[in-house]
Amino acid sequence: MPRLAAASLAGTAIEFYDFFVYGTAAALILGPLFFPTFSPVAGTLAAFATFGVGFVARPLGSVLFGHIGDRRGRRPVLVASLLLTGASTVAVGCVPTYDSIGVVAPLLLLVLRFLQGLGLGGEWGGAVLLAVEHAPAERRALWSSFPQVGPALGFLLANGVVLGLSSTLTEAQFAAWGWRVPFWAAGVLAVVGLWLRSSLTESPSFLEIDDHARVPLAEVVRDHWRLLLLTGGGLAIGYAIFYAVTTWSLAYGTEQLGVSRSVMLTCIMGAVLVKGALTPLMALLGDRYGRRPLCLTGCAAAALWMFPMVALLATGAPLPMFLGFMGAMLAFITMFAVIAAYLPELYEPRVRCTGAAVGYNLGGVVGGALTPIVATALAEQGGRVPWGVAAYLTAIALLSLGCFALLPETRPVRVGAAAEAPAG
């Protein structure tokens, strides 16, 4: 289990590095380089629109790779998704700007961002299921939480590279070529990830399936459509929180509040570091008290914290901003630390890869794709404190709270009992 958990963590860290480095670039530099004829705010909105395409592609990737995972095994998904995401990320770093090739430049960004999302849509399901289906039932949330640490590490790595480059290069150097370096680095990371995953064995639950689903998505939609909608709605606030903090607030702080890029990145990275460190602890609580109670607690905390978080951000001062971000990330990880165990337990093994991955990525469309765009538009209409953003995030938190309230608990009562049976 430690070796498998380490390989899953490393893989998700690498793939989310690829995904997050685009979000950071969209907030800081892609607007003026690829949409120079737009106003600064409109350019940022356009860059966030290409960012959102990745989330639209993620459910499609979960369908494609979920089909492979349910028909051919979890292990092939990890290799194919990593190759696709890594190659498309490197290619982003090679796209000429608008000044060089005109409108073709943003169109290429759009296509490559779509391919990034397609690969990431398959990554989560494969990595999580290998951990979940190898783990002992009484520690399933703990072991499956390690792939959930990967996004935090990927984010810290992506933003650490950007912070280092933006601190050592001039504005002109960063705009000319420095922003491309983090994308090129994805190629090296992909090779490392493939090496780490080369020795992984197939999931025992998959090997025990006698009758594989012919069209897993059709079965999931027919028999588990309610679970798909509820899990997608339940996860929406987690995505909304994460990208409000890591993407929208970065653009808002640097463009509207005049806070330096390095200060904003440092505050955000500090909050994400706390989130990553606490993930296994929250997962242990999920093994002890159940998945649903932690999800409900996280949603309620998010609903209560969004207005204070926005108020603290509006101060433009490092410590209040960090505290606001950290509170939001604590609410986020209270939910997402147990999601990797919760979603697979809701589905029977023969359609588990498709069902869990599609539900997970539907939440990304609702909460992740729209939040930077909606928040930027709302903040533009507001005053010094963008209360509209806080109201928007609170509404999503209440929606997610209602969805989780309608889902069943899945924590196995005893070892071997209800461990493989779907809970709903």
Phi, psi and chi 1 to 4 in degrees:
 res  aa     phi    psi   chi1   chi2   chi3   chi4
   1 MET       -  -43.3  -76.9  -51.7  -55.7      -
   2 PRO   -58.9  -41.7  -26.6   36.4      -      -
   3 ARG   -66.7  -42.5 -179.5  174.0   58.7   84.3
   4 LEU   -66.5  -42.1 -169.8  149.0      -      -
   5 ALA   -63.5  -39.2      -      -      -      -
   6 ALA   -65.6  -40.7      -      -      -      -
   7 ALA   -67.7  -39.0      -      -      -      -
   8 SER   -66.4  -42.9  -64.4      -      -      -
   9 LEU   -61.3  -47.3 -174.5  155.4      -      -
  10 ALA   -61.4  -41.3      -      -      -      -
  11 GLY   -65.5  -46.4      -      -      -      -
  12 THR   -66.6  -34.3   53.4      -      -      -
  13 ALA   -61.0  -43.4      -      -      -      -
  14 ILE   -67.2  -45.9  -68.2  166.2      -      -
  15 GLU   -67.7  -38.3  -68.8 -130.2   30.7      -
  16 PHE   -74.4  -26.7  -84.2   91.0      -      -
  17 TYR   -56.5  -48.2  165.3   89.0      -      -
  18 ASP   -58.1  -43.1  -63.9  -10.0      -      -
  19 PHE   -71.5  -42.6 -158.0   72.3      -      -
  20 PHE   -74.7  -32.5  -70.1  147.2      -      -
  21 VAL   -63.1  -29.3   78.2      -      -      -
  22 TYR   -68.7  -42.1 -170.1  101.0      -      -
  23 GLY   -61.3  -41.9      -      -      -      -
  24 THR   -65.2  -42.9  -57.3      -      -      -
  25 ALA   -64.5  -37.7      -      -      -      -
  26 ALA   -62.5  -38.0      -      -      -      -
  27 ALA   -72.6  -29.7      -      -      -      -
  28 LEU  -106.0  -36.5  -64.7  177.2      -      -
  29 ILE  -140.6  -25.8 -163.8   68.5      -      -
  30 LEU   -67.0  -31.2  -65.0 -173.6      -      -
  31 GLY   -55.3  -60.6      -      -      -      -
  32 PRO   -66.8  -25.7   18.1  -29.6      -      -
  33 LEU   -81.1  -35.4  -69.7  178.9      -      -
  34 PHE  -112.4  -11.5  -70.7   89.1      -      -
  35 PHE  -134.7   56.9  -55.5   95.3      -      -
  36 PRO   -70.2  -18.5   26.8  -34.8      -      -
  37 THR   -83.1   -5.8   59.9      -      -      -
  38 PHE   -88.8  161.4  -68.7   16.0      -      -
  39 SER   -68.4  163.3   68.9      -      -      -
  40 PRO   -53.7  -45.2  -28.9   36.0      -      -
  41 VAL   -68.4  -42.8  171.2      -      -      -
  42 ALA   -65.4  -36.8      -      -      -      -
  43 GLY   -63.7  -40.7      -      -      -      -
  44 THR   -64.3  -41.8  -60.1      -      -      -
  45 LEU   -61.4  -41.4  -78.8  168.5      -      -
  46 ALA   -65.3  -40.5      -      -      -      -
  47 ALA   -64.4  -39.6      -      -      -      -
  48 PHE   -68.0  -28.0  -79.9  155.0      -      -
  49 ALA   -65.6  -42.8      -      -      -      -
  50 THR   -66.0  -33.8   62.5      -      -      -
  51 PHE   -60.4  -43.2  171.3   77.0      -      -
  52 GLY   -67.3  -25.3      -      -      -      -
  53 VAL   -58.6  -33.6  166.0      -      -      -
  54 GLY   -60.3  -35.3      -      -      -      -
  55 PHE   -74.1  -34.0  -72.4   96.4      -      -
  56 VAL   -64.1  -36.5  175.1      -      -      -
  57 ALA   -74.5  -24.5      -      -      -      -
  58 ARG   -60.9  -45.0  -77.0  174.1   63.4  167.9
  59 PRO   -61.3  -35.0  -22.7   33.8      -      -
  60 LEU   -65.1  -39.8  -60.8  177.3      -      -
  61 GLY   -64.5  -37.0      -      -      -      -
  62 SER   -67.7  -32.4   64.1      -      -      -
  63 VAL   -68.5  -48.3  170.5      -      -      -
  64 LEU   -62.6  -54.6  170.7   63.5      -      -
  65 PHE   -76.4  -26.0  -70.7  103.8      -      -
  66 GLY   -64.2  -39.2      -      -      -      -
  67 HIS   -60.4  -45.2 -176.3   89.3      -      -
  68 ILE   -63.4  -43.4  -63.9  170.8      -      -
  69 GLY   -63.9  -37.3      -      -      -      -
  70 ASP   -81.7  -24.6  -75.4  -34.6      -      -
  71 ARG   -96.4  -39.3  -66.2  -78.4  -60.2  168.7
  72 ARG  -114.4  -14.0  -55.7  -61.6  177.9 -169.5
  73 GLY   123.8  159.2      -      -      -      -
  74 ARG   -75.0  -34.7  -40.5  -40.8 -169.9 -167.8
  75 ARG   -63.1  -44.5 -170.3  172.9  175.9  -87.3
  76 PRO   -59.2  -30.0  -23.4   33.5      -      -
  77 VAL   -61.5  -40.3  170.2      -      -      -
  78 LEU   -64.5  -37.9  -62.1 -176.9      -      -
  79 VAL   -73.4  -48.6  175.4      -      -      -
  80 ALA   -65.5  -42.4      -      -      -      -
  81 SER   -66.6  -38.5   61.7      -      -      -
  82 LEU   -65.8  -41.4 -173.5   57.3      -      -
  83 LEU   -62.3  -45.4  -80.1  171.9      -      -
  84 LEU   -64.7  -47.5  177.4   59.0      -      -
  85 THR   -66.1  -43.2  -51.9      -      -      -
  86 GLY   -63.0  -45.1      -      -      -      -
  87 ALA   -65.1  -42.0      -      -      -      -
  88 SER   -69.2  -32.1   56.6      -      -      -
  89 THR   -68.9  -43.8  -55.7      -      -      -
  90 VAL   -59.3  -39.8  171.9      -      -      -
  91 ALA   -65.0  -33.9      -      -      -      -
  92 VAL   -57.4  -40.1  169.6      -      -      -
  93 GLY   -68.7   -8.6      -      -      -      -
  94 CYS  -106.4   -3.7  -59.7      -      -      -
  95 VAL   -71.9  126.5  175.2      -      -      -
  96 PRO   -64.0  155.5  -18.9   31.6      -      -
  97 THR   -81.0  176.3   62.0      -      -      -
  98 TYR   -59.0  -37.7 -175.8   92.3      -      -
  99 ASP   -62.8  -24.6  -71.5  -18.5      -      -
 100 SER   -90.4  -44.0  -60.9      -      -      -
 101 ILE  -129.1    8.7   58.5  173.2      -      -
 102 GLY    69.9 -141.6      -      -      -      -
 103 VAL   -66.5  -17.5   71.8      -      -      -
 104 VAL   -62.7  -30.7  176.5      -      -      -
 105 ALA   -60.5  -54.8      -      -      -      -
 106 PRO   -64.9  -28.9   17.9  -29.4      -      -
 107 LEU   -65.8  -39.9  -69.9  176.9      -      -
 108 LEU   -64.0  -41.2  -74.2  174.3      -      -
 109 LEU   -57.2  -43.0  -84.5 -172.0      -      -
 110 LEU   -60.6  -46.2 -156.7   66.9      -      -
 111 VAL   -64.8  -45.2  171.0      -      -      -
 112 LEU   -68.7  -36.7  -67.2  172.1      -      -
 113 ARG   -64.3  -38.0 -179.2   60.9  176.3  174.1
 114 PHE   -60.6  -44.6 -178.8   87.4      -      -
 115 LEU   -65.7  -36.9  -65.9  175.8      -      -
 116 GLN   -56.9  -49.8  -94.0 -167.6  -30.2      -
 117 GLY   -63.6  -36.7      -      -      -      -
 118 LEU   -60.4  -46.0 -155.1   66.6      -      -
 119 GLY   -66.7  -41.9      -      -      -      -
 120 LEU   -68.3  -30.5 -168.0   65.0      -      -
 121 GLY   -60.7  -29.3      -      -      -      -
 122 GLY   -89.9  -26.8      -      -      -      -
 123 GLU   -60.2  -49.3  160.8   65.2   25.5      -
 124 TRP   -60.8  -46.1 -175.0   85.3      -      -
 125 GLY   -61.8  -45.1      -      -      -      -
 126 GLY   -65.3  -45.6      -      -      -      -
 127 ALA   -66.0  -43.4      -      -      -      -
 128 VAL   -68.5  -42.8  161.3      -      -      -
 129 LEU   -66.4  -36.3  -73.6 -168.2      -      -
 130 LEU   -60.9  -40.4  -87.6 -178.9      -      -
 131 ALA   -70.4  -46.9      -      -      -      -
 132 VAL   -62.8  -45.1  166.6      -      -      -
 133 GLU   -81.1  -12.5  -66.2  178.8  -18.9      -
 134 HIS   -92.1  -22.8  -83.8   90.4      -      -
 135 ALA   -77.5  149.3      -      -      -      -
 136 PRO   -65.0  145.4   21.6  -31.3      -      -
 137 ALA   -57.1  -39.1      -      -      -      -
 138 GLU   -73.9  -10.4   70.1  -84.2   10.8      -
 139 ARG  -127.9   26.3  -75.6  -69.9  177.9  -97.3
 140 ARG   -65.9  -41.2 -167.5  175.4  -72.4  153.2
 141 ALA   -64.5  -40.3      -      -      -      -
 142 LEU   -62.0  -53.6  172.9   62.9      -      -
 143 TRP   -67.8  -34.6  -73.0  113.0      -      -
 144 SER   -76.5   -9.3   64.8      -      -      -
 145 SER   -76.6  -19.8   73.3      -      -      -
 146 PHE   -65.4  -41.3  -75.0   94.3      -      -
 147 PRO   -59.9  -26.4  -24.7   33.8      -      -
 148 GLN   -74.9  -18.9  -65.7  -66.2   80.6      -
 149 VAL   -74.5  -26.3  177.9      -      -      -
 150 GLY   -54.0  -45.5      -      -      -      -
 151 PRO   -57.6  -38.4  -28.8   36.2      -      -
 152 ALA   -64.7  -43.6      -      -      -      -
 153 LEU   -65.5  -40.6  -67.8  179.9      -      -
 154 GLY   -62.1  -41.1      -      -      -      -
 155 PHE   -65.3  -45.4  177.0   84.1      -      -
 156 LEU   -63.1  -40.7  -68.2  171.0      -      -
 157 LEU   -65.2  -46.2 -178.5   58.9      -      -
 158 ALA   -61.5  -47.8      -      -      -      -
 159 ASN   -75.9  -27.9  -75.1  -89.0      -      -
 160 GLY   -64.5  -41.8      -      -      -      -
 161 VAL   -64.5  -44.4  171.7      -      -      -
 162 VAL   -64.8  -42.5  172.4      -      -      -
 163 LEU   -62.5  -43.0  179.0   60.1      -      -
 164 GLY   -63.2  -42.4      -      -      -      -
 165 LEU   -68.7  -43.9  -72.1  167.3      -      -
 166 SER   -69.8  -22.0   61.6      -      -      -
 167 SER   -83.3  -26.7  -60.4      -      -      -
 168 THR  -101.9  -20.3   55.7      -      -      -
 169 LEU  -101.8  155.8  -59.6  176.7      -      -
 170 THR   -73.4  164.9   65.1      -      -      -
 171 GLU   -58.0  -40.1  -71.7  -70.9  -24.2      -
 172 ALA   -66.1  -42.3      -      -      -      -
 173 GLN   -66.2  -42.2  -70.6  172.4  -33.2      -
 174 PHE   -62.9  -42.4 -174.3   76.1      -      -
 175 ALA   -70.8  -32.0      -      -      -      -
 176 ALA   -76.2  -46.1      -      -      -      -
 177 TRP  -148.0  -19.9   56.2  -91.5      -      -
 178 GLY   -61.6  -36.1      -      -      -      -
 179 TRP   -66.2  -20.5   68.7  -88.3      -      -
 180 ARG   -77.7  -26.0  -61.0 -179.2 -176.3  -85.6
 181 VAL   -57.6  -46.1  174.0      -      -      -
 182 PRO   -59.9  -31.4  -23.9   34.9      -      -
 183 PHE   -71.6  -40.5  -68.4   94.6      -      -
 184 TRP   -64.9  -34.8  -65.8  -23.1      -      -
 185 ALA   -62.2  -22.3      -      -      -      -
 186 ALA   -60.6  -29.0      -      -      -      -
 187 GLY   -64.5  -42.8      -      -      -      -
 188 VAL   -64.2  -43.5  177.9      -      -      -
 189 LEU   -64.1  -37.5  -65.9  174.9      -      -
 190 ALA   -63.0  -40.9      -      -      -      -
 191 VAL   -62.2  -42.8  172.2      -      -      -
 192 VAL   -61.3  -43.8  173.5      -      -      -
 193 GLY   -63.4  -41.1      -      -      -      -
 194 LEU   -63.8  -38.3  -69.4  171.1      -      -
 195 TRP   -64.8  -42.4  174.1   73.9      -      -
 196 LEU   -64.2  -32.9  -72.1  170.7      -      -
 197 ARG   -91.2   -4.7  -69.6 -178.9  164.7 -177.8
 198 SER   -65.5  -24.4   62.0      -      -      -
 199 SER  -102.5    4.4   61.4      -      -      -
 200 LEU   -70.4  144.0  -66.8 -179.4      -      -
 201 THR   -98.1  158.9   58.3      -      -      -
 202 GLU   -70.1  153.5 -173.9   51.8   78.1      -
 203 SER   -63.3  132.8  155.4      -      -      -
 204 PRO   -63.7  -33.3   19.0  -30.3      -      -
 205 SER   -63.8  -38.9  -67.2      -      -      -
 206 PHE   -67.2  -41.5  175.8   80.7      -      -
 207 LEU   -65.1  -23.6  -64.6  174.9      -      -
 208 GLU   -86.3   -8.7  -68.4  170.1    2.3      -
 209 ILE   -74.2  125.2  -61.5  172.7      -      -
 210 ASP   -91.1  -34.9  -65.0  -37.1      -      -
 211 ASP  -120.9   94.9 -179.0   24.6      -      -
 212 HIS   -75.5  143.6  -65.7  -78.0      -      -
 213 ALA   -64.8  133.5      -      -      -      -
 214 ARG   -69.7  -46.0  -71.4 -169.0   60.5 -169.7
 215 VAL  -130.0   88.6 -174.8      -      -      -
 216 PRO   -54.8  -40.7  -25.6   34.3      -      -
 217 LEU   -61.6  -40.2  178.6   63.3      -      -
 218 ALA   -61.7  -42.3      -      -      -      -
 219 GLU   -65.6  -41.1  -73.3 -164.3   26.5      -
 220 VAL   -64.5  -45.8  168.7      -      -      -
 221 VAL   -66.1  -39.7  172.0      -      -      -
 222 ARG   -71.3  -45.4 -176.2 -172.9   66.8 -130.1
 223 ASP  -100.6  -19.7  -60.1  -27.9      -      -
 224 HIS  -132.9   28.9  -55.6  -68.5      -      -
 225 TRP   -60.8  -35.5   60.8  -91.1      -      -
 226 ARG   -65.2  -41.0 -176.7  173.0  177.2  -88.1
 227 LEU   -61.9  -41.3  -79.0  179.8      -      -
 228 LEU   -59.1  -47.9  -80.4 -179.1      -      -
 229 LEU   -66.6  -41.8  -64.9  178.3      -      -
 230 LEU   -69.6  -41.3  -70.4  176.8      -      -
 231 THR   -70.1  -38.6   51.8      -      -      -
 232 GLY   -60.9  -45.3      -      -      -      -
 233 GLY   -67.7  -37.5      -      -      -      -
 234 GLY   -65.1  -38.2      -      -      -      -
 235 LEU   -81.4  -10.1  -64.1  174.8      -      -
 236 ALA   -57.7  -41.4      -      -      -      -
 237 ILE   -67.8  -32.4 -174.9   54.7      -      -
 238 GLY   -61.5  -47.0      -      -      -      -
 239 TYR   -64.0  -42.6  -76.7   99.7      -      -
 240 ALA   -61.1  -43.5      -      -      -      -
 241 ILE   -62.0  -49.7  -72.7  173.5      -      -
 242 PHE   -61.1  -45.0 -166.4   89.2      -      -
 243 TYR   -84.3  -20.0  -70.6  100.5      -      -
 244 ALA   -65.8  -40.9      -      -      -      -
 245 VAL   -75.1  -49.0  169.7      -      -      -
 246 THR   -86.6  -22.0   61.8      -      -      -
 247 THR  -118.5  -59.4  -57.1      -      -      -
 248 TRP   -62.9  -47.8  167.3   72.6      -      -
 249 SER   -64.2  -29.7   67.1      -      -      -
 250 LEU   -64.0  -46.8 -180.0   58.4      -      -
 251 ALA   -67.5  -42.7      -      -      -      -
 252 TYR   -64.0  -44.0  178.7   77.1      -      -
 253 GLY   -65.0  -41.7      -      -      -      -
 254 THR   -78.3  -37.1   54.5      -      -      -
 255 GLU   -89.3  -40.8  -64.8  174.1    5.6      -
 256 GLN   -96.5  -35.2  -56.3  -61.9  -40.2      -
 257 LEU   -97.2  -13.8  -58.7  179.6      -      -
 258 GLY    74.8   20.3      -      -      -      -
 259 VAL   -79.0  142.9 -178.1      -      -      -
 260 SER   -66.5  153.0   72.8      -      -      -
 261 ARG   -58.2  -42.2 -177.3 -173.8  -59.2  157.5
 262 SER   -67.1  -38.2   59.0      -      -      -
 263 VAL   -65.8  -46.2  168.9      -      -      -
 264 MET   -62.1  -45.9  -71.8  -58.6  -56.8      -
 265 LEU   -63.2  -39.0  -75.1  172.5      -      -
 266 THR   -64.9  -44.2  -58.9      -      -      -
 267 CYS   -62.1  -44.6  -68.2      -      -      -
 268 ILE   -67.1  -43.8  -65.8  168.6      -      -
 269 MET   -64.5  -35.3  -71.1  169.0   64.4      -
 270 GLY   -62.0  -42.4      -      -      -      -
 271 ALA   -66.8  -40.9      -      -      -      -
 272 VAL   -66.9  -34.5  173.6      -      -      -
 273 LEU   -62.0  -43.5  180.0   62.2      -      -
 274 VAL   -61.2  -43.5  172.5      -      -      -
 275 LYS   -59.2  -46.4  168.5 -113.9  177.4 -168.9
 276 GLY   -64.7  -40.1      -      -      -      -
 277 ALA   -66.4  -32.3      -      -      -      -
 278 LEU   -88.9   -6.1  -68.9  179.4      -      -
 279 THR   -57.8  -50.8  -59.7      -      -      -
 280 PRO   -61.9  -35.4  -22.9   34.8      -      -
 281 LEU   -63.3  -46.1  174.6   61.2      -      -
 282 MET   -63.6  -35.2  -67.9  -62.3 -176.6      -
 283 ALA   -65.3  -38.5      -      -      -      -
 284 LEU   -60.0  -40.2  -81.6  172.4      -      -
 285 LEU   -63.4  -33.9  -66.1  177.3      -      -
 286 GLY   -67.2  -34.8      -      -      -      -
 287 ASP   -69.8  -29.5  -83.6  -34.1      -      -
 288 ARG   -86.6  -42.8 -178.2  173.7  178.5   83.8
 289 TYR  -111.2   -8.6  -61.5  107.5      -      -
 290 GLY   110.4  160.9      -      -      -      -
 291 ARG   -80.5  -46.0  -68.4   53.0  159.8  134.3
 292 ARG   -61.7  -43.9 -174.1  169.6  171.4  -90.8
 293 PRO   -58.9  -38.1  -25.9   35.4      -      -
 294 LEU   -69.8  -37.3  -94.5   73.0      -      -
 295 CYS   -64.6  -41.9  -69.1      -      -      -
 296 LEU   -64.9  -40.9  -66.9  172.5      -      -
 297 THR   -64.0  -43.2  -59.6      -      -      -
 298 GLY   -63.0  -41.4      -      -      -      -
 299 CYS   -65.4  -43.5  -70.8      -      -      -
 300 ALA   -63.4  -41.6      -      -      -      -
 301 ALA   -63.2  -39.0      -      -      -      -
 302 ALA   -63.8  -43.7      -      -      -      -
 303 ALA   -60.6  -35.4      -      -      -      -
 304 LEU   -80.2  -21.2  -65.3  171.9      -      -
 305 TRP  -102.0  -13.0 -172.3 -113.1      -      -
 306 MET   -65.1  -40.0  -67.5  -58.6   96.3      -
 307 PHE   -67.2  -45.9  -82.9   90.0      -      -
 308 PRO   -60.2  -38.2  -26.4   35.1      -      -
 309 MET   -61.9  -45.9 -176.9 -163.1   76.7      -
 310 VAL   -65.3  -38.8  167.8      -      -      -
 311 ALA   -63.0  -41.3      -      -      -      -
 312 LEU   -67.9  -38.3  -69.3  168.1      -      -
 313 LEU   -61.6  -41.4  167.4   63.0      -      -
 314 ALA   -65.3  -16.5      -      -      -      -
 315 THR   -67.5  -28.3   65.7      -      -      -
 316 GLY    71.9    5.8      -      -      -      -
 317 ALA   -94.6  138.5      -      -      -      -
 318 PRO   -57.0  -50.2  -26.6   34.7      -      -
 319 LEU   -64.3  -50.3 -177.8   57.7      -      -
 320 PRO   -58.6  -40.0  -25.3   34.7      -      -
 321 MET   -62.8  -44.0  -71.1 -166.1  -61.3      -
 322 PHE   -60.2  -44.5  166.4   70.9      -      -
 323 LEU   -63.1  -39.7  -67.2  175.4      -      -
 324 GLY   -63.6  -44.3      -      -      -      -
 325 PHE   -66.1  -41.2  -63.5  154.3      -      -
 326 MET   -64.5  -42.8 -175.3  176.8   67.9      -
 327 GLY   -59.2  -40.6      -      -      -      -
 328 ALA   -65.3  -41.1      -      -      -      -
 329 MET   -68.9  -30.4  -75.4  -62.1  168.9      -
 330 LEU   -66.6  -41.3  -70.7  175.8      -      -
 331 ALA   -63.7  -41.7      -      -      -      -
 332 PHE   -59.8  -50.4  166.1   85.9      -      -
 333 ILE   -75.6  -21.2 -157.2   55.5      -      -
 334 THR   -58.7  -36.4  -58.4      -      -      -
 335 MET   -81.6  -54.2  -66.2  174.9  -83.5      -
 336 PHE   -75.9  -13.2  -90.1   57.6      -      -
 337 ALA   -66.4  -28.8      -      -      -      -
 338 VAL  -104.8   -6.3  -62.4      -      -      -
 339 ILE   -63.0  -34.6  -75.6  -60.7      -      -
 340 ALA   -64.6  -27.4      -      -      -      -
 341 ALA   -88.6  -38.2      -      -      -      -
 342 TYR   -63.8  -52.4 -163.2   11.3      -      -
 343 LEU   -62.6  -48.1  -97.2   62.6      -      -
 344 PRO   -61.3  -33.7  -27.0   36.5      -      -
 345 GLU   -68.4  -17.5  -71.7  170.8  -16.5      -
 346 LEU   -79.0  -12.9  -71.1  166.7      -      -
 347 TYR  -122.7  149.7  -65.0   91.8      -      -
 348 GLU   -71.6  153.7   57.0 -171.9  -51.2      -
 349 PRO   -56.0  -33.4  -27.7   35.7      -      -
 350 ARG   -69.0  -21.0   69.1 -162.0  -54.6  -92.8
 351 VAL  -126.7   16.5  -64.7      -      -      -
 352 ARG   -66.4  -41.1 -178.8  174.3  -72.9  162.5
 353 CYS   -64.1  -43.8 -166.3      -      -      -
 354 THR   -69.4  -49.8  -61.0      -      -      -
 355 GLY   -61.1  -48.7      -      -      -      -
 356 ALA   -65.6  -43.1      -      -      -      -
 357 ALA   -69.8  -41.2      -      -      -      -
 358 VAL   -66.5  -44.5  171.8      -      -      -
 359 GLY   -59.8  -42.9      -      -      -      -
 360 TYR   -61.8  -42.8 -174.6   81.0      -      -
 361 ASN   -83.5  -20.7  -72.7  -65.0      -      -
 362 LEU   -62.7  -38.6  -80.9  178.4      -      -
 363 GLY   -60.4  -32.9      -      -      -      -
 364 GLY   -67.1  -35.0      -      -      -      -
 365 VAL   -65.9  -46.8  175.6      -      -      -
 366 VAL   -69.0  -47.0  178.1      -      -      -
 367 GLY   -96.2  -32.1      -      -      -      -
 368 GLY   -92.9  -43.6      -      -      -      -
 369 ALA   -69.1  -39.9      -      -      -      -
 370 LEU   -87.2  -28.8  -63.0  178.1      -      -
 371 THR   -58.2  -51.1  -67.5      -      -      -
 372 PRO   -60.1  -36.7  -23.6   35.2      -      -
 373 ILE   -70.2  -50.6  -60.4  170.9      -      -
 374 VAL   -63.9  -43.4  172.9      -      -      -
 375 ALA   -64.6  -39.9      -      -      -      -
 376 THR   -62.9  -43.2  -60.6      -      -      -
 377 ALA   -65.9  -42.7      -      -      -      -
 378 LEU   -66.1  -40.4  -70.0  173.2      -      -
 379 ALA   -65.7  -32.7      -      -      -      -
 380 GLU   -66.6  -30.7  178.6   69.0    8.6      -
 381 GLN   -85.7  -17.8  -58.6  -58.4  -43.9      -
 382 GLY   -89.5 -173.9      -      -      -      -
 383 GLY   -94.9 -144.7      -      -      -      -
 384 ARG   -62.3  -38.5  169.5   75.0 -178.5 -176.7
 385 VAL  -106.7  114.9 -177.5      -      -      -
 386 PRO   -78.8   75.8   28.9  -33.0      -      -
 387 TRP   -63.2  -26.9  -64.1  120.7      -      -
 388 GLY   -60.5  -35.2      -      -      -      -
 389 VAL   -65.2  -42.9  176.8      -      -      -
 390 ALA   -62.5  -41.5      -      -      -      -
 391 ALA   -64.9  -40.7      -      -      -      -
 392 TYR   -61.1  -47.3  169.1   74.9      -      -
 393 LEU   -66.8  -37.4  -66.3  172.6      -      -
 394 THR   -63.9  -40.6  -58.3      -      -      -
 395 ALA   -62.6  -40.5      -      -      -      -
 396 ILE   -65.3  -39.5  -64.1  179.1      -      -
 397 ALA   -60.8  -40.5      -      -      -      -
 398 LEU   -69.2  -37.0  -66.0  174.4      -      -
 399 LEU   -60.4  -46.7  167.1   68.6      -      -
 400 SER   -65.0  -38.1  -65.4      -      -      -
 401 LEU   -59.1  -44.1 -177.9   67.4      -      -
 402 GLY   -64.2  -38.5      -      -      -      -
 403 CYS   -65.9  -46.1  -70.7      -      -      -
 404 PHE   -65.9  -30.5  -81.4  122.7      -      -
 405 ALA   -64.0  -25.1      -      -      -      -
 406 LEU   -92.2   -4.8  -64.3  173.1      -      -
 407 LEU   -92.0  152.2  -74.1  170.4      -      -
 408 PRO   -83.5  165.4   32.3  -35.9      -      -
 409 GLU   -82.0  147.9  178.2   55.8   68.6      -
 410 THR  -127.3   -3.9   61.4      -      -      -
 411 ARG   -58.8  126.2  179.1  173.3   63.5   97.6
 412 PRO   -59.2  134.3  -23.8   33.9      -      -
 413 VAL   -72.3  -36.5  176.8      -      -      -
 414 ARG  -147.7  161.0   60.4 -174.0 -176.6  -83.7
 415 VAL   -58.6  125.0  176.9      -      -      -
 416 GLY    90.2  -15.1      -      -      -      -
 417 ALA   -96.6  125.0      -      -      -      -
 418 ALA    59.6   17.9      -      -      -      -
 419 ALA   -71.8  -34.4      -      -      -      -
 420 GLU  -107.6  -13.1  -69.0  -60.8  -24.1      -
 421 ALA   -78.6  139.6      -      -      -      -
 422 PRO   -67.6  144.6   24.4  -32.0      -      -
 423 ALA   -88.4  -11.9      -      -      -      -
 424 GLY  -162.2      -      -      -      -      -
